[in-house]
Amino acid sequence: MRSVTEQTRRLMLLDSASLYFRAYFGVPESVKAPDGTPVNAVRGLLEFIDRLVKDHRPDALVACMDADWRPQWRVDLIPSYKAHRVAEEHEGGPDEEEVPDTLSPQVPVIEAVLDALGIARVGVEGYEADDVIGTFTGRATGPVDIVTGDRDLYQLVDDKRGVRVLYPLKGVGTLQLTDEAWLREKYGVDGAGYADLALLRGDPSDGLPGVPGIGEKTAAKLLAEFGDLAGIMAAVDDPTSRLTPSQRKRLDESRPYVAVAPKVVRVAGDVPLPEVDTTLPRAPRDPAALDALATRWGLGGSLQRLLSTLHA
């Protein structure tokens, strides 16, 4: 039986790639290691984590990673999924994502620093970070803060379970606290309805076509009237429903897309997560390795401030 403390502890889940991309573009490339290698993403991410821990005091923290940023099972369903972001195709393995030249070398450094700190880092082959986040969220027994610059994860917002999204507006000092009230005001849906809205609307940044002629406002109105995607598609087959002729036609013609898109758009909740200690560390797991990394990459005050925050 879990103790009350275990049941109520606050879990923070980081959409790591989303955050280090923001750090990369938000911190000048003039921030470099002693050998002149840019470390703006590394130091920026450490500053982000420091601020998040200070401001939100999680008991547990997981840096969720993209082991596969474009899983084949999603591409098999919708071939255009993230296709425009492929830098190089690899037969029999994950395609390579287009990433700035000076960011790619920083990712292994980020991973090594997180490991030496003892911050749990989880990526699972065949899944995106979103899926790892979705599975951790589904298994959580206490409140969850998801930190991401990806609106797709709004679908996990659930006031009853204390699940909210912290969406960075400027760095991580200014966060949009996304709960169901905010979603209803902005989009007219709750967390569960956001995936259906995104599916209908489409998302060019992810290569999702959506239903032609069904934009965000129309999708929200249809969901308000018919409840969910299944209700909308049932209305297509009901001649007495209050769909306009053009809506009925477009939805009917989009049946092949609508049939497969839910599995692509909705985050997986059944990722085989490894056993990992998610407790926020008070002290580094590997002080010697961390010291070597700090010296090699010139992590300076960014790392020291985070260490002080963790210790406190």
ROZA-703874 format. One record per residue (C-alpha): residue in three letters; x, y negated, z negated; residue number from 1. Coordinates in steps of 0.2 Angstrom, whole numbers. Each point is the difference from the previous one (the first is absolute). Layout:
<atoms>
resn ALA X X Y Y Z Z resi NUM;
...
</atoms>
This chain:
<atoms>
resn MET X 0 Y 0 Z 0 resi 1;
resn ARG X 7 Y -17 Z 5 resi 2;
resn SER X 2 Y -13 Z -14 resi 3;
resn VAL X -9 Y -17 Z 1 resi 4;
resn THR X 16 Y -8 Z 4 resi 5;
resn GLU X 3 Y 11 Z 15 resi 6;
resn GLN X -18 Y -3 Z 6 resi 7;
resn THR X 0 Y -19 Z -1 resi 8;
resn ARG X 18 Y -3 Z 6 resi 9;
resn ARG X 1 Y -12 Z 15 resi 10;
resn LEU X 8 Y 6 Z 16 resi 11;
resn MET X 7 Y -11 Z 13 resi 12;
resn LEU X 3 Y 7 Z 17 resi 13;
resn LEU X 11 Y -10 Z 12 resi 14;
resn ASP X -2 Y 1 Z 19 resi 15;
resn SER X 19 Y -1 Z 1 resi 16;
resn ALA X 2 Y -3 Z 19 resi 17;
resn SER X -13 Y -14 Z 0 resi 18;
resn LEU X 9 Y -8 Z -15 resi 19;
resn TYR X 18 Y 1 Z 7 resi 20;
resn PHE X -6 Y -6 Z 17 resi 21;
resn ARG X -7 Y -15 Z -9 resi 22;
resn ALA X 16 Y -2 Z -10 resi 23;
resn TYR X 11 Y 1 Z 16 resi 24;
resn PHE X -10 Y -14 Z 8 resi 25;
resn GLY X -2 Y -10 Z -16 resi 26;
resn VAL X 18 Y 0 Z -6 resi 27;
resn PRO X 13 Y -8 Z 11 resi 28;
resn GLU X 12 Y 11 Z 10 resi 29;
resn SER X 14 Y -10 Z -7 resi 30;
resn VAL X -2 Y 10 Z -16 resi 31;
resn LYS X 14 Y 13 Z 3 resi 32;
resn ALA X 11 Y 13 Z -8 resi 33;
resn PRO X 18 Y -4 Z -3 resi 34;
resn ASP X 5 Y 8 Z 17 resi 35;
resn GLY X -13 Y -11 Z 8 resi 36;
resn THR X -14 Y 13 Z 3 resi 37;
resn PRO X -17 Y -8 Z -3 resi 38;
resn VAL X -9 Y 6 Z -16 resi 39;
resn ASN X -14 Y -12 Z 1 resi 40;
resn ALA X -13 Y 14 Z 0 resi 41;
resn VAL X 8 Y 9 Z -14 resi 42;
resn ARG X 2 Y -15 Z -12 resi 43;
resn GLY X -17 Y -6 Z 5 resi 44;
resn LEU X -9 Y 16 Z -4 resi 45;
resn LEU X 9 Y 0 Z -17 resi 46;
resn GLU X -6 Y -17 Z -3 resi 47;
resn PHE X -18 Y 6 Z 5 resi 48;
resn ILE X 1 Y 14 Z -12 resi 49;
resn ASP X 6 Y -11 Z -14 resi 50;
resn ARG X -14 Y -12 Z 2 resi 51;
resn LEU X -13 Y 14 Z 1 resi 52;
resn VAL X 6 Y 8 Z -15 resi 53;
resn LYS X 0 Y -16 Z -10 resi 54;
resn ASP X -17 Y -6 Z 6 resi 55;
resn HIS X -10 Y 16 Z -1 resi 56;
resn ARG X 9 Y 11 Z -12 resi 57;
resn PRO X -3 Y 17 Z 7 resi 58;
resn ASP X 4 Y 16 Z -10 resi 59;
resn ALA X 4 Y 10 Z 15 resi 60;
resn LEU X 7 Y -5 Z 17 resi 61;
resn VAL X 2 Y 9 Z 17 resi 62;
resn ALA X 9 Y -6 Z 15 resi 63;
resn CYS X -10 Y 8 Z 14 resi 64;
resn MET X 9 Y 3 Z 16 resi 65;
resn ASP X -4 Y 4 Z 18 resi 66;
resn ALA X 8 Y 17 Z 3 resi 67;
resn ASP X -9 Y -1 Z 17 resi 68;
resn TRP X -7 Y -17 Z 5 resi 69;
resn ARG X -10 Y 8 Z 15 resi 70;
resn PRO X -5 Y 17 Z -5 resi 71;
resn GLN X -3 Y 12 Z 15 resi 72;
resn TRP X -17 Y 5 Z -6 resi 73;
resn ARG X -6 Y -18 Z 1 resi 74;
resn VAL X 7 Y -2 Z 17 resi 75;
resn ASP X -8 Y 16 Z 6 resi 76;
resn LEU X -17 Y -7 Z -4 resi 77;
resn ILE X 3 Y -18 Z 6 resi 78;
resn PRO X 16 Y 0 Z 12 resi 79;
resn SER X 1 Y -19 Z -1 resi 80;
resn TYR X 2 Y 0 Z -19 resi 81;
resn LYS X 15 Y -12 Z -3 resi 82;
resn ALA X 7 Y 4 Z 18 resi 83;
resn HIS X 5 Y -18 Z 3 resi 84;
resn ARG X 12 Y 1 Z -15 resi 85;
resn VAL X 10 Y 15 Z 6 resi 86;
resn ALA X 18 Y -4 Z 3 resi 87;
resn GLU X 6 Y 17 Z 5 resi 88;
resn GLU X -10 Y 17 Z 2 resi 89;
resn HIS X 7 Y 15 Z -8 resi 90;
resn GLU X -6 Y 17 Z 6 resi 91;
resn GLY X -3 Y 12 Z -15 resi 92;
resn GLY X 2 Y -14 Z -13 resi 93;
resn PRO X -7 Y -17 Z -5 resi 94;
resn ASP X 2 Y -14 Z 13 resi 95;
resn GLU X 11 Y -15 Z -5 resi 96;
resn GLU X -9 Y -16 Z -5 resi 97;
resn GLU X 6 Y -16 Z 7 resi 98;
resn VAL X 8 Y -9 Z -14 resi 99;
resn PRO X 12 Y -15 Z 0 resi 100;
resn ASP X 18 Y 5 Z 2 resi 101;
resn THR X 6 Y -7 Z -17 resi 102;
resn LEU X -14 Y 8 Z -10 resi 103;
resn SER X 2 Y 18 Z 5 resi 104;
resn PRO X 17 Y 2 Z -9 resi 105;
resn GLN X -7 Y -8 Z -16 resi 106;
resn VAL X -14 Y 14 Z -2 resi 107;
resn PRO X 13 Y 13 Z -6 resi 108;
resn VAL X 7 Y -12 Z -12 resi 109;
resn ILE X -17 Y -4 Z -7 resi 110;
resn GLU X -4 Y 18 Z -2 resi 111;
resn ALA X 17 Y 3 Z -9 resi 112;
resn VAL X -3 Y -15 Z -12 resi 113;
resn LEU X -17 Y 6 Z -5 resi 114;
resn ASP X 6 Y 18 Z -3 resi 115;
resn ALA X 14 Y -7 Z -11 resi 116;
resn LEU X -12 Y -11 Z -10 resi 117;
resn GLY X -11 Y 15 Z -3 resi 118;
resn ILE X -15 Y -7 Z 9 resi 119;
resn ALA X -11 Y 14 Z 8 resi 120;
resn ARG X 2 Y 0 Z 19 resi 121;
resn VAL X -12 Y 11 Z 9 resi 122;
resn GLY X -2 Y 4 Z 19 resi 123;
resn VAL X -7 Y 16 Z 7 resi 124;
resn GLU X 4 Y 7 Z 17 resi 125;
resn GLY X -15 Y -2 Z 12 resi 126;
resn TYR X -8 Y -14 Z -10 resi 127;
resn GLU X 1 Y -19 Z -1 resi 128;
resn ALA X 2 Y -10 Z -16 resi 129;
resn ASP X -18 Y -4 Z 1 resi 130;
resn ASP X -5 Y 18 Z -2 resi 131;
resn VAL X 12 Y 2 Z -15 resi 132;
resn ILE X -8 Y -15 Z -8 resi 133;
resn GLY X -17 Y 7 Z 4 resi 134;
resn THR X 4 Y 17 Z -8 resi 135;
resn PHE X 8 Y -8 Z -16 resi 136;
resn THR X -15 Y -12 Z -1 resi 137;
resn GLY X -12 Y 15 Z 1 resi 138;
resn ARG X 9 Y 9 Z -14 resi 139;
resn ALA X 2 Y -14 Z -12 resi 140;
resn THR X -9 Y 0 Z -16 resi 141;
resn GLY X 3 Y -18 Z -4 resi 142;
resn PRO X 0 Y -17 Z 9 resi 143;
resn VAL X 10 Y -1 Z 16 resi 144;
resn ASP X 8 Y -16 Z 8 resi 145;
resn ILE X 4 Y 3 Z 18 resi 146;
resn VAL X 13 Y -13 Z 7 resi 147;
resn THR X -1 Y -2 Z 18 resi 148;
resn GLY X 0 Y -12 Z 15 resi 149;
resn ASP X -11 Y 13 Z 9 resi 150;
resn ARG X -19 Y -3 Z 0 resi 151;
resn ASP X -3 Y 18 Z 5 resi 152;
resn LEU X 2 Y 4 Z -19 resi 153;
resn TYR X -15 Y -11 Z -4 resi 154;
resn GLN X -10 Y 16 Z 2 resi 155;
resn LEU X 7 Y 7 Z -16 resi 156;
resn VAL X -7 Y -15 Z -11 resi 157;
resn ASP X -12 Y 7 Z -13 resi 158;
resn ASP X -5 Y -10 Z -15 resi 159;
resn LYS X -7 Y 14 Z -10 resi 160;
resn ARG X 17 Y 9 Z 0 resi 161;
resn GLY X 10 Y -16 Z -2 resi 162;
resn VAL X 8 Y 1 Z 17 resi 163;
resn ARG X 5 Y -17 Z 8 resi 164;
resn VAL X 11 Y -6 Z 14 resi 165;
resn LEU X 13 Y -13 Z -4 resi 166;
resn TYR X 3 Y -8 Z 17 resi 167;
resn PRO X 15 Y -12 Z 2 resi 168;
resn LEU X -4 Y -17 Z 7 resi 169;
resn LYS X 17 Y -8 Z -4 resi 170;
resn GLY X 13 Y 12 Z -6 resi 171;
resn VAL X -7 Y 9 Z -14 resi 172;
resn GLY X -2 Y -16 Z -11 resi 173;
resn THR X -17 Y -3 Z 8 resi 174;
resn LEU X -10 Y 15 Z 1 resi 175;
resn GLN X -18 Y 2 Z 6 resi 176;
resn LEU X -8 Y 11 Z -13 resi 177;
resn THR X -12 Y 11 Z 11 resi 178;
resn ASP X -15 Y 7 Z -9 resi 179;
resn GLU X -17 Y 5 Z 6 resi 180;
resn ALA X -7 Y -17 Z -3 resi 181;
resn TRP X 13 Y -8 Z 11 resi 182;
resn LEU X -3 Y 13 Z 14 resi 183;
resn ARG X -19 Y -3 Z 0 resi 184;
resn GLU X 3 Y -19 Z 1 resi 185;
resn LYS X 13 Y 2 Z 14 resi 186;
resn TYR X -6 Y 14 Z 10 resi 187;
resn GLY X -17 Y 5 Z -7 resi 188;
resn VAL X 5 Y 17 Z -5 resi 189;
resn ASP X 7 Y 9 Z -15 resi 190;
resn GLY X 16 Y 11 Z 0 resi 191;
resn ALA X -8 Y 15 Z 7 resi 192;
resn GLY X -8 Y -10 Z 14 resi 193;
resn TYR X 16 Y -8 Z 5 resi 194;
resn ALA X 7 Y 15 Z 10 resi 195;
resn ASP X -17 Y 1 Z 10 resi 196;
resn LEU X 2 Y -19 Z 4 resi 197;
resn ALA X 18 Y 2 Z 5 resi 198;
resn LEU X -5 Y 15 Z 11 resi 199;
resn LEU X -14 Y -9 Z 9 resi 200;
resn ARG X 10 Y -17 Z 2 resi 201;
resn GLY X 16 Y 8 Z 5 resi 202;
resn ASP X 18 Y -6 Z -3 resi 203;
resn PRO X 12 Y -4 Z 14 resi 204;
resn SER X 14 Y 0 Z -12 resi 205;
resn ASP X -3 Y 18 Z -3 resi 206;
resn GLY X -5 Y 4 Z 18 resi 207;
resn LEU X -18 Y 4 Z -6 resi 208;
resn PRO X -12 Y -5 Z 14 resi 209;
resn GLY X -16 Y -1 Z -10 resi 210;
resn VAL X -17 Y -1 Z 8 resi 211;
resn PRO X -1 Y -13 Z 14 resi 212;
resn GLY X -11 Y -15 Z -4 resi 213;
resn ILE X -1 Y 5 Z -19 resi 214;
resn GLY X 11 Y -13 Z -9 resi 215;
resn GLU X 2 Y -2 Z -19 resi 216;
resn LYS X -16 Y -10 Z -3 resi 217;
resn THR X -11 Y 12 Z 10 resi 218;
resn ALA X 8 Y 15 Z -8 resi 219;
resn ALA X -4 Y -8 Z -17 resi 220;
resn LYS X -18 Y -3 Z 5 resi 221;
resn LEU X -2 Y 18 Z 6 resi 222;
resn LEU X 7 Y 7 Z -15 resi 223;
resn ALA X -11 Y -11 Z -11 resi 224;
resn GLU X -15 Y 6 Z 9 resi 225;
resn PHE X 4 Y 19 Z 3 resi 226;
resn GLY X 11 Y 4 Z -15 resi 227;
resn ASP X 15 Y 8 Z 8 resi 228;
resn LEU X 8 Y 6 Z 16 resi 229;
resn ALA X -11 Y 16 Z 0 resi 230;
resn GLY X -16 Y -11 Z -3 resi 231;
resn ILE X 5 Y -11 Z 15 resi 232;
resn MET X 3 Y 15 Z 12 resi 233;
resn ALA X -17 Y 7 Z -6 resi 234;
resn ALA X -8 Y -16 Z 5 resi 235;
resn VAL X 7 Y 1 Z 17 resi 236;
resn ASP X -11 Y 16 Z 2 resi 237;
resn ASP X -15 Y -8 Z -8 resi 238;
resn PRO X -10 Y -10 Z 14 resi 239;
resn THR X -9 Y -9 Z -14 resi 240;
resn SER X 16 Y -7 Z -9 resi 241;
resn ARG X 4 Y -18 Z 1 resi 242;
resn LEU X 16 Y 1 Z 11 resi 243;
resn THR X 0 Y -11 Z 15 resi 244;
resn PRO X 1 Y 8 Z 17 resi 245;
resn SER X 18 Y -5 Z 2 resi 246;
resn GLN X 5 Y 6 Z -17 resi 247;
resn ARG X -8 Y 17 Z 3 resi 248;
resn LYS X 8 Y 2 Z 17 resi 249;
resn ARG X 18 Y -5 Z -7 resi 250;
resn LEU X -2 Y 12 Z -15 resi 251;
resn ASP X -6 Y 14 Z 11 resi 252;
resn GLU X 14 Y -2 Z 12 resi 253;
resn SER X 12 Y 0 Z -14 resi 254;
resn ARG X -5 Y 16 Z -8 resi 255;
resn PRO X 17 Y 9 Z 5 resi 256;
resn TYR X 10 Y -14 Z -9 resi 257;
resn VAL X -13 Y 0 Z -15 resi 258;
resn ALA X 2 Y 19 Z -2 resi 259;
resn VAL X 18 Y 0 Z -3 resi 260;
resn ALA X 4 Y -18 Z -7 resi 261;
resn PRO X -5 Y 3 Z -18 resi 262;
resn LYS X 14 Y 13 Z -3 resi 263;
resn VAL X 12 Y -13 Z 8 resi 264;
resn VAL X -6 Y -15 Z -9 resi 265;
resn ARG X -3 Y 7 Z -17 resi 266;
resn VAL X 15 Y 4 Z -11 resi 267;
resn ALA X 3 Y 18 Z -5 resi 268;
resn GLY X -4 Y 5 Z -17 resi 269;
resn ASP X 8 Y 17 Z 0 resi 270;
resn VAL X 18 Y -3 Z 3 resi 271;
resn PRO X 11 Y 14 Z -9 resi 272;
resn LEU X 9 Y -12 Z -12 resi 273;
resn PRO X 16 Y 6 Z -8 resi 274;
resn GLU X 1 Y 1 Z -19 resi 275;
resn VAL X 7 Y -17 Z -5 resi 276;
resn ASP X 2 Y -11 Z -16 resi 277;
resn THR X -9 Y -16 Z 4 resi 278;
resn THR X 3 Y -8 Z -17 resi 279;
resn LEU X 8 Y -17 Z 2 resi 280;
resn PRO X 18 Y 2 Z -5 resi 281;
resn ARG X 7 Y -10 Z -14 resi 282;
resn ALA X 18 Y 3 Z 5 resi 283;
resn PRO X 9 Y 6 Z 16 resi 284;
resn ARG X -1 Y 19 Z 3 resi 285;
resn ASP X 18 Y -1 Z 7 resi 286;
resn PRO X 10 Y -15 Z -6 resi 287;
resn ALA X 16 Y 4 Z 8 resi 288;
resn ALA X -8 Y 2 Z 17 resi 289;
resn LEU X -10 Y -16 Z -2 resi 290;
resn ASP X 16 Y -10 Z -5 resi 291;
resn ALA X 9 Y 7 Z 16 resi 292;
resn LEU X -15 Y -6 Z 10 resi 293;
resn ALA X -1 Y -17 Z -8 resi 294;
resn THR X 19 Y -3 Z 4 resi 295;
resn ARG X -1 Y 7 Z 17 resi 296;
resn TRP X -15 Y -10 Z 6 resi 297;
resn GLY X 2 Y -15 Z -11 resi 298;
resn LEU X -17 Y 2 Z -9 resi 299;
resn GLY X 4 Y -13 Z -13 resi 300;
resn GLY X -14 Y -9 Z -9 resi 301;
resn SER X -14 Y 9 Z 9 resi 302;
resn LEU X 5 Y 17 Z -8 resi 303;
resn GLN X 4 Y -8 Z -17 resi 304;
resn ARG X -16 Y -8 Z -1 resi 305;
resn LEU X -10 Y 16 Z 4 resi 306;
resn LEU X 11 Y 10 Z -13 resi 307;
resn SER X -4 Y -13 Z -13 resi 308;
resn THR X -19 Y 0 Z 4 resi 309;
resn LEU X 0 Y 19 Z -1 resi 310;
resn HIS X 9 Y 1 Z -16 resi 311;
resn ALA X -12 Y -13 Z -8 resi 312;
</atoms>
